[in-house]
C-alpha cells in the first residue's frame, strides 16, 4: 500500500503545481490588462489619429 501511495502523492503534487501556476498566470494577465487600461487613460494613447487629415495626399 505504501508503494502505491508515493507515486499518487507525487502526481497530486505536480497537479497542484500546475493548477497554482495557471491561477498565477491568470491573475498576472488580469493585472497587466488593468494596468494597460490605466496607462491608456493616463497617456491618452487610446485615441487613433488619422494621417489622411494632415494634408497628406494618398
DSSP file (Angstrom, degrees, kcal/mol; ACC not computed):
  #  RESIDUE AA STRUCTURE BP1 BP2  ACC     N-H-->O    O-->H-N    N-H-->O    O-->H-N    TCO  KAPPA ALPHA  PHI   PSI    X-CA   Y-CA   Z-CA
    1    1 A X     >        0   0    0      0, 0.0     4,-1.4     0, 0.0     3,-0.2   0.000 360.0 360.0 360.0 -37.6    0.0    0.0    0.0
    2    2 A X  H  >  +     0   0    0      1,-0.2     4,-1.3     2,-0.2     0, 0.0   0.820 360.0  59.3 -68.7 -28.9    2.9    2.4    0.8
    3    3 A X  H  > S+     0   0    0      1,-0.2     4,-0.8     2,-0.2    -1,-0.2   0.869 109.2  42.9 -67.4 -36.8    4.4    1.7   -2.6
    4    4 A X  H  > S+     0   0    0      1,-0.2     4,-1.3    -3,-0.2    -1,-0.2   0.766 106.7  62.6 -79.3 -26.0    1.3    2.9   -4.4
    5    5 A X  H  X S+     0   0    0     -4,-1.4     4,-2.1     1,-0.2    -2,-0.2   0.843  96.2  57.9 -70.5 -34.0    0.9    5.9   -2.1
    6    6 A X  H  X S+     0   0    0     -4,-1.3     4,-2.1     2,-0.2    -1,-0.2   0.941 107.1  44.8 -67.7 -48.5    4.2    7.6   -3.0
    7    7 A X  H  X S+     0   0    0     -4,-0.8     4,-2.5     1,-0.2    -1,-0.2   0.883 113.0  52.6 -62.8 -35.0    3.5    7.9   -6.8
    8    8 A X  H  X S+     0   0    0     -4,-1.3     4,-2.5     1,-0.2    -1,-0.2   0.902 109.4  49.3 -65.0 -39.8    0.0    9.2   -6.2
    9    9 A X  H  X S+     0   0    0     -4,-2.1     4,-2.1     2,-0.2    -2,-0.2   0.887 110.9  49.8 -66.1 -38.2    1.4   11.8   -3.9
   10   10 A X  H  X S+     0   0    0     -4,-2.1     4,-2.2     2,-0.2    -2,-0.2   0.929 112.8  46.2 -65.4 -45.2    3.9   12.9   -6.5
   11   11 A X  H  X S+     0   0    0     -4,-2.5     4,-2.5     1,-0.2    -2,-0.2   0.903 112.3  51.0 -64.4 -41.3    1.3   13.1   -9.2
   12   12 A X  H  X S+     0   0    0     -4,-2.5     4,-2.2     1,-0.2    -1,-0.2   0.895 110.1  49.8 -63.3 -39.5   -1.1   15.1   -6.9
   13   13 A X  H  X S+     0   0    0     -4,-2.1     4,-2.3     2,-0.2    -2,-0.2   0.899 110.9  49.3 -66.3 -40.6    1.7   17.5   -6.0
   14   14 A X  H  X S+     0   0    0     -4,-2.2     4,-2.2     2,-0.2    -2,-0.2   0.903 111.1  49.3 -65.7 -40.6    2.5   18.0   -9.7
   15   15 A X  H  X S+     0   0    0     -4,-2.5     4,-2.5     2,-0.2    -2,-0.2   0.900 110.0  52.5 -63.2 -39.9   -1.2   18.7  -10.5
   16   16 A X  H  X S+     0   0    0     -4,-2.2     4,-2.5     1,-0.2    -2,-0.2   0.910 109.3  48.9 -61.2 -43.3   -1.3   21.1   -7.6
   17   17 A X  H  X S+     0   0    0     -4,-2.3     4,-2.4     2,-0.2    -2,-0.2   0.897 111.2  49.5 -64.7 -40.0    1.7   23.0   -9.0
   18   18 A X  H  X S+     0   0    0     -4,-2.2     4,-2.3     2,-0.2    -2,-0.2   0.924 112.7  46.8 -65.2 -44.0    0.2   23.1  -12.5
   19   19 A X  H  X S+     0   0    0     -4,-2.5     4,-2.2     2,-0.2    -2,-0.2   0.910 112.5  50.2 -64.2 -41.6   -3.1   24.5  -11.1
   20   20 A X  H  X S+     0   0    0     -4,-2.5     4,-2.3     1,-0.2    -1,-0.2   0.898 111.0  49.3 -63.8 -40.1   -1.3   27.0   -8.9
   21   21 A X  H  X S+     0   0    0     -4,-2.4     4,-2.4     2,-0.2    -1,-0.2   0.884 109.7  51.3 -66.0 -38.6    0.7   28.2  -12.0
   22   22 A X  H  X S+     0   0    0     -4,-2.3     4,-2.2     2,-0.2    -2,-0.2   0.899 110.5  48.7 -65.6 -40.0   -2.4   28.5  -14.1
   23   23 A X  H  X S+     0   0    0     -4,-2.2     4,-2.4     2,-0.2    -2,-0.2   0.922 112.1  49.0 -64.6 -43.5   -4.1   30.6  -11.4
   24   24 A X  H  X S+     0   0    0     -4,-2.3     4,-2.3     1,-0.2    -2,-0.2   0.886 110.4  50.8 -63.6 -39.0   -1.0   32.8  -11.1
   25   25 A X  H  X S+     0   0    0     -4,-2.4     4,-2.2     2,-0.2    -1,-0.2   0.911 110.7  49.1 -65.1 -42.3   -0.8   33.3  -14.9
   26   26 A X  H  X S+     0   0    0     -4,-2.2     4,-2.0     1,-0.2    -2,-0.2   0.911 111.9  48.2 -63.1 -42.9   -4.5   34.3  -15.0
   27   27 A X  H  X S+     0   0    0     -4,-2.4     4,-2.3     1,-0.2    -1,-0.2   0.902 110.6  51.2 -65.3 -40.7   -4.0   36.8  -12.2
   28   28 A X  H  X S+     0   0    0     -4,-2.3     4,-2.5     1,-0.2    -1,-0.2   0.891 109.5  50.1 -66.4 -37.9   -0.9   38.3  -13.8
   29   29 A X  H  X S+     0   0    0     -4,-2.2     4,-2.4     2,-0.2    -1,-0.2   0.891 110.2  50.7 -65.9 -38.0   -2.8   38.7  -17.1
   30   30 A X  H  X S+     0   0    0     -4,-2.0     4,-2.3     2,-0.2    -2,-0.2   0.917 111.6  47.6 -63.2 -42.4   -5.7   40.4  -15.3
   31   31 A X  H  X S+     0   0    0     -4,-2.3     4,-2.7     1,-0.2    -2,-0.2   0.924 112.7  48.7 -65.0 -43.8   -3.2   42.8  -13.6
   32   32 A X  H  X S+     0   0    0     -4,-2.5     4,-2.2     1,-0.2    -2,-0.2   0.892 111.5  49.6 -64.0 -39.2   -1.4   43.6  -16.9
   33   33 A X  H  X S+     0   0    0     -4,-2.4     4,-2.0     2,-0.2    -1,-0.2   0.908 112.5  47.7 -65.4 -41.1   -4.7   44.2  -18.7
   34   34 A X  H  X S+     0   0    0     -4,-2.3     4,-2.3     2,-0.2    -2,-0.2   0.919 112.6  48.1 -66.0 -43.6   -5.8   46.6  -15.9
   35   35 A X  H  X S+     0   0    0     -4,-2.7     4,-2.6     1,-0.2    -1,-0.2   0.870 109.6  54.1 -65.4 -35.5   -2.5   48.4  -15.9
   36   36 A X  H  X S+     0   0    0     -4,-2.2     4,-2.2     2,-0.2    -1,-0.2   0.900 109.0  47.7 -63.9 -41.1   -2.7   48.7  -19.7
   37   37 A X  H  X S+     0   0    0     -4,-2.0     4,-2.0     2,-0.2    -2,-0.2   0.911 113.1  48.1 -65.7 -42.0   -6.1   50.3  -19.5
   38   38 A X  H  X S+     0   0    0     -4,-2.3     4,-2.3     2,-0.2    -2,-0.2   0.910 111.1  51.1 -64.2 -41.2   -5.0   52.7  -16.8
   39   39 A X  H  X S+     0   0    0     -4,-2.6     4,-2.8     1,-0.2     6,-0.3   0.900 109.6  50.0 -63.4 -40.6   -1.9   53.6  -18.8
   40   40 A X  H  X>S+     0   0    0     -4,-2.2     4,-1.6     1,-0.2     6,-0.7   0.875 110.6  50.1 -66.0 -36.2   -4.0   54.3  -21.9
   41   41 A X  H  <5S+     0   0    0     -4,-2.0    -2,-0.2     2,-0.2    -1,-0.2   0.903 114.6  44.2 -67.0 -39.5   -6.3   56.6  -19.8
   42   42 A X  H  <5S+     0   0    0     -4,-2.3    -2,-0.2     1,-0.2    -1,-0.2   0.943 122.3  35.0 -71.1 -47.6   -3.3   58.5  -18.4
   43   43 A X  H  <5S-     0   0    0     -4,-2.8    -1,-0.2    -5,-0.2    -2,-0.2   0.655  98.6-130.1 -85.2 -15.0   -1.4   58.9  -21.6
   44   44 A X  T ><5 +     0   0    0     -4,-1.6     3,-1.0    -5,-0.3    -3,-0.2   0.768  60.5 140.7  72.1  24.7   -4.3   59.3  -23.9
   45   45 A X  T 3 < +     0   0    0     -5,-0.6    -4,-0.1    -6,-0.3    -5,-0.1   0.504  50.4  82.3 -78.7  -3.0   -2.9   56.7  -26.3
   46   46 A X  T 3  S+     0   0    0     -6,-0.7     2,-0.3    -9,-0.1    -1,-0.2   0.700  71.2  91.6 -74.8 -18.1   -6.4   55.3  -26.9
   47   47 A X  S <  S-     0   0    0     -3,-1.0     2,-0.6    -7,-0.2     0, 0.0  -0.617  70.7-143.8 -80.5 133.6   -7.2   57.9  -29.5
   48   48 A X        -     0   0    0     -2,-0.3     2,-0.5     2,-0.0    -2,-0.1  -0.862  10.2-150.9 -99.3 124.9   -6.4   57.0  -33.0
   49   49 A X        -     0   0    0     -2,-0.6     2,-0.4     2,-0.0     3,-0.0  -0.837  11.0-136.5 -98.8 126.7   -5.1   59.8  -35.2
   50   50 A X        -     0   0    0     -2,-0.5     3,-0.3     1,-0.1     4,-0.0  -0.652   5.0-155.7 -81.9 134.5   -5.8   59.6  -38.9
   51   51 A X  S > >S+     0   0    0     -2,-0.4     3,-1.1     1,-0.2     5,-0.5   0.669  86.7  70.4 -82.4 -16.5   -2.9   60.5  -41.1
   52   52 A X  G > 5S+     0   0    0      1,-0.2     3,-0.7     2,-0.1     4,-0.3   0.801  89.0  62.3 -71.5 -27.2   -5.1   61.5  -44.0
   53   53 A X  G 3 5S+     0   0    0     -3,-0.3    -1,-0.2     1,-0.2    -2,-0.1   0.402  84.3  78.0 -80.4   3.4   -6.4   64.6  -42.3
   54   54 A X  G < 5S-     0   0    0     -3,-1.1    -1,-0.2     2,-0.1    -2,-0.1   0.123 117.8 -90.6-101.0  20.3   -3.0   66.3  -42.1
   55   55 A X  T < 5S+     0   0    0     -3,-0.7     2,-0.5     1,-0.3    -2,-0.1   0.593  81.9 139.0  85.8   9.8   -2.8   67.5  -45.7
   56   56 A X      < -     0   0    0     -5,-0.5     2,-0.4    -4,-0.3    -1,-0.3  -0.760  46.8-138.5 -90.5 131.7   -1.1   64.4  -47.0
   57   57 A X              0   0    0     -2,-0.5    -5,-0.0     1,-0.1    -1,-0.0  -0.733 360.0 360.0 -89.5 134.4   -2.3   63.1  -50.3
   58   58 A X              0   0    0     -2,-0.4    -1,-0.1    -6,-0.1    -6,-0.0   0.388 360.0 360.0-111.9 360.0   -2.7   59.4  -50.7
